[in-house]
């Protein structure tokens, strides 16, 4: 995982939440198997790969093109759009902050706690 975007810890927390959501019942009933672990991998593999692809794109197209240049640089079109259209700034902020596939705790205890909080 590249440090570009600083999203590594976000992915780690999301991986942990997805694992807890998928594995709590098999662990509780002592019926954990490889199929349960594969479910976790299938759930989290796409967001991790897409995030890594984005990091590589930024590293190769933005950062690498800037390093070693001495002339005044012109920002790429996406950055120019972000600068001039404030509403678009939410997109990268959401992707960095929440990720491609946000995870939420979904155990019965957590669901009961949410229900109590709403009343």
C-alpha positions in Angstrom: 0.0 0.0 0.0 1.4 3.4 -1.0 1.2 6.3 1.4 -0.4 8.4 -1.3 -3.6 9.9 0.0 -3.0 8.5 3.5 -5.8 6.0 3.2 -4.0 2.9 4.6 -5.4 3.1 8.1 -8.9 3.8 6.7 -8.7 0.5 4.7 -7.4 -1.3 7.7 -10.3 -0.2 9.8 -12.8 -1.1 7.1 -11.2 -4.5 6.6 -11.5 -5.1 10.4 -15.2 -4.1 10.4 -16.0 -6.3 7.4 -14.2 -9.2 9.0 -16.1 -8.7 12.3 -19.4 -8.5 10.4 -18.7 -11.7 8.5 -16.9 -13.7 11.1 -18.7 -13.0 14.4 -21.3 -15.7 14.0 -19.0 -18.5 12.7 -16.5 -17.6 15.6 -19.3 -17.6 18.1 -20.6 -21.0 17.0 -17.1 -22.4 16.6 -17.8 -23.1 12.9 -15.1 -20.9 11.3 -13.8 -22.2 8.1 -11.8 -21.2 5.0 -15.1 -20.2 3.3 -15.7 -17.6 5.9 -12.3 -16.1 5.4 -12.8 -16.1 1.6 -16.0 -14.1 2.1 -14.0 -11.5 3.9 -11.4 -11.4 1.1 -14.1 -11.2 -1.6 -15.8 -8.3 0.3 -12.6 -6.3 0.7 -10.5 -7.2 -2.3 -12.2 -4.8 -4.8 -12.0 -1.7 -2.6 -8.3 -2.4 -1.8 -7.4 -2.9 -5.4 -9.3 0.1 -6.7 -7.7 2.3 -4.0 -4.2 1.0 -4.9 -4.9 1.6 -8.6 -5.8 5.2 -7.7 -2.7 5.7 -5.6 -0.5 4.4 -8.5 -2.3 6.7 -10.9 -1.7 9.7 -8.7 1.9 8.7 -8.1 2.8 8.1 -11.7 0.8 10.9 -13.4 0.9 13.7 -10.8 3.8 13.2 -8.4 6.3 11.7 -10.8 5.7 14.3 -13.4 6.4 17.1 -10.9 9.6 15.8 -9.4 12.7 17.2 -10.9 11.0 20.0 -12.8 12.1 23.5 -12.3 9.7 25.4 -14.5 6.3 26.7 -13.3 3.9 23.9 -13.4 0.3 23.9 -14.6 -2.1 21.8 -12.5 -3.8 18.9 -14.3 -7.4 19.4 -15.4 -8.9 17.4 -12.5 -7.2 19.6 -10.0 -8.2 22.8 -11.9 -11.8 21.6 -11.8 -11.6 20.9 -8.1 -10.2 24.4 -7.5 -13.0 26.1 -9.5 -16.0 23.9 -8.6 -16.2 23.6 -4.9 -19.0 21.0 -5.0 -16.6 18.6 -6.8 -14.2 18.7 -3.8 -16.5 16.4 -1.9 -15.7 13.5 -4.2 -12.0 13.0 -3.3 -12.8 13.9 0.3 -15.4 11.2 0.5 -13.2 8.6 -1.2 -10.3 9.4 1.1 -12.3 9.6 4.2 -14.8 6.8 3.7 -13.3 4.7 0.9 -14.8 2.9 -2.1 -17.0 0.6 0.0 -17.6 2.0 3.5 -18.2 -0.6 6.2 -20.5 -0.3 9.2 -20.7 -2.5 12.3 -23.6 -4.9 11.8 -23.6 -7.3 14.7 -26.8 -7.9 16.6 -25.5 -5.9 19.6 -24.6 -2.9 17.4 -28.0 -3.1 15.6 -29.8 -3.1 19.0 -27.7 -0.2 20.1 -28.7 1.8 17.0 -32.4 1.0 17.6 -32.1 2.2 21.2 -30.3 5.4 20.1 -33.2 6.2 17.7 -35.9 6.0 20.4 
